[in-house]
């Protein structure tokens, strides 16, 4: 069953049930009101008969008395304490049951009972009331034909109303469901087109501010995110292809020289082998960083409280072993909520970048303050035109092209900082050198 059909069926069902409930309540209330009015009139007639007292005069009858199946409005009958009829209209016998006999016998002189009876095929309402101080009871019956006609007419009217309301509800439900599902169908067609064509530039707006409009807006935002991710991947592939050409070309050139000149001098051969080793290491580093950026494996690492000081000390120790450079760490007790391995890699990349460009041989400094990690070197600094680009992927300034590297180290630092809700910064240091680092929010205590 389609959503549109389910909506129509639900709307019709609820409306029909509500109409039936209102109709039933109206019918019962009307029937109860009519019955109460008849019971009141029967009580008035019974009071008149009781007021006459014992006599042989004819019983009180309504206008045009003709029996319960004729034109009479009511019929009366008096019974004694044993339940025997002592006064009645000619040709009409009102039934006397055990309850009527008990009332006439004086069990409860103020007692009375109402019930429906059928006499000669006529439907009547009957009241039996004690005569008061003397044994006996008066019975007053009134035809319910008029009430039955009103009830039948009311039932028919309610049935017609239920049918009309159900039809109108079906029409209104179909119109409403069509209005709702039309936007959903448009959204489904757009998603099908995205799935079949792979085109992420399709307009999926559905309009409106309701849940369907919110769904379309969310889906559009998802497509925008996918589009940005696809564009970023395409740029990564293009940039990676560009960066790979240089070391691969150098490798092919050196290998070609070795093949064409097997009798090279030992010094020249050693130089070529060293160049091949350097290029191979560059390719390995570039491949690892490309995989990390493309797969974003850091996202699989859970967040936890990370003390930035010990993390900086550990990264500094690794840099000392690799470069034989002195690394000084000045850290406070900052604790951030983050991924330890990713943050460690970011600090290590900052230190590697400083060691690569700082040829002074002096110490590299690391400062950790209130969620900020900054690495300071004594190198040549950063050209003003390069300051806003140092964190871009594969960006290498004119001065940096003579140094080994892929141009991805600081880009990874930026990705790590932004994934932790932080920012990166780069500036020249007073007195020479550079200040490069990142700031991330501290963990809540």
Long-range contacts (C-beta under 8 A, 24 or more apart in sequence): 2-181, 3-177, 3-181, 3-184, 4-174, 4-177, 4-178, 4-181, 5-177, 7-173, 7-176, 7-177, 7-180, 7-181, 8-170, 8-173, 8-174, 8-177, 10-173, 11-169, 11-170, 11-172, 11-173, 11-176, 11-177, 12-166, 12-169, 12-170, 12-173, 15-165, 15-166, 15-169, 15-173, 16-162, 16-165, 16-166, 16-169, 19-161, 19-162, 19-165, 19-166, 20-158, 20-162, 23-158, 23-161, 23-162, 24-158, 26-154, 26-158, 27-151, 27-154, 27-155, 27-158, 30-150, 30-151, 30-154, 31-147, 31-151, 34-147, 34-150, 34-151, 35-125, 35-147, 38-125, 38-142, 38-144, 38-147, 39-114, 39-125, 39-127, 41-74, 41-142, 42-74, 42-114, 42-125, 42-126, 42-127, 42-140, 42-141, 42-142, 43-112, 43-127, 43-129, 45-74, 45-76, 45-140, 46-112, 46-127, 46-129, 46-138, 46-140, 49-76, 49-78, 49-138, 49-140, 50-129, 50-131, 50-132, 50-138, 54-134, 56-87, 58-87, 58-89, 59-87, 59-88, 59-89, 61-89, 62-142, 65-89, 67-91, 67-92, 67-120, 67-122, 68-92, 68-119, 68-120, 68-122, 68-124, 68-141, 68-143, 69-119, 69-120, 69-121, 69-122, 72-143, 73-142, 73-143, 74-140, 74-141, 74-142, 74-143, 75-124, 75-140, 75-141, 75-142, 76-138, 76-139, 76-140, 76-141, 77-138, 77-139, 77-141, 78-131, 78-136, 78-137, 78-138, 78-139, 79-104, 79-136, 79-137, 79-138, 79-139, 80-104, 80-135, 80-136, 81-105, 81-106, 81-135, 81-136, 86-136, 92-119, 93-119, 94-119, 94-126, 94-139, 94-141, 95-119, 96-139, 99-128, 100-128, 100-137, 100-139, 103-128, 103-129, 103-130, 103-137, 104-128, 104-130, 104-131, 104-135, 104-136, 104-137, 105-135, 106-130, 106-135, 109-133, 116-144, 117-141, 123-148, 180-212, 183-207, 183-208, 183-212, 183-213, 183-216, 184-212, 187-212, 187-215, 187-216, 187-219, 191-219, 194-223, 200-226, 200-227, 200-230, 201-227, 233-294, 235-393, 236-290, 236-293, 236-294, 236-393, 239-393, 239-394, 240-286, 240-290, 240-394, 242-394, 243-286, 243-394, 243-406, 243-407, 244-283, 244-286, 247-279, 247-282, 247-283, 247-286, 248-283, 250-275, 250-279, 251-276, 251-279, 251-280, 251-283, 254-279, 278-404, 281-404, 282-404, 282-405, 282-406, 285-405, 285-406, 286-406, 286-408, 289-406, 289-408, 289-409, 289-412, 290-408, 292-412, 293-393, 293-408, 293-411, 293-412, 293-415, 296-415, 298-339, 298-341, 298-342, 298-345, 298-415, 298-416, 298-419, 299-419, 301-339, 301-340, 301-341, 301-342, 302-339, 303-337, 303-338, 303-339, 304-337, 304-338, 304-339, 304-340, 305-335, 305-336, 305-337, 305-443, 306-335, 306-336, 306-337, 306-338, 306-339, 306-340, 306-343, 306-443, 307-333, 307-334, 307-335, 308-334, 308-335, 308-336, 308-343, 308-368, 308-371, 308-373, 309-333, 309-334, 309-368, 311-340, 311-343, 311-344, 311-347, 312-347, 312-366, 312-368, 312-373, 314-344, 315-344, 315-347, 315-348, 315-351, 315-366, 316-351, 316-366, 318-348, 319-348, 319-351, 319-352, 319-355, 319-364, 323-355, 325-355, 325-361, 325-363, 325-364, 326-362, 326-363, 326-364, 327-351, 327-363, 327-364, 327-365, 327-366, 328-363, 328-364, 328-365, 328-366, 329-365, 329-366, 329-368, 330-365, 330-366, 330-367, 330-368, 331-366, 331-367, 331-368, 332-368, 332-369, 332-370, 334-368, 334-369, 334-370, 334-371, 334-372, 334-442, 335-442, 335-443, 336-371, 336-420, 336-440, 336-441, 336-442, 336-443, 337-420, 337-441, 337-443, 337-444, 338-420, 338-440, 339-416, 339-419, 339-420, 342-416, 342-419, 342-420, 343-416, 343-420, 343-440, 345-412, 345-416, 346-373, 346-412, 346-413, 346-416, 346-417, 346-438, 347-373, 347-375, 349-409, 349-410, 349-412, 349-413, 350-375, 350-410, 350-413, 350-436, 350-437, 350-438, 351-375, 352-409, 353-409, 353-410, 353-436, 354-379, 354-434, 354-436, 356-403, 356-404, 356-405, 357-400, 357-403, 357-434, 358-433, 367-437, 370-442, 371-422, 371-439, 371-440, 371-441, 371-442, 372-437, 372-438, 372-439, 373-437, 373-438, 373-439, 374-425, 374-435, 374-436, 374-437, 375-435, 375-436, 375-437, 376-429, 376-433, 376-434, 376-435, 377-429, 377-433, 377-434, 378-429, 378-432, 378-433, 379-432, 379-433, 379-434, 380-432, 380-433, 381-428, 381-429, 381-432, 381-433, 381-434, 382-426, 382-427, 382-428, 382-434, 387-426, 387-427, 387-428, 390-426, 390-436, 391-424, 391-426, 410-436, 413-438, 414-438
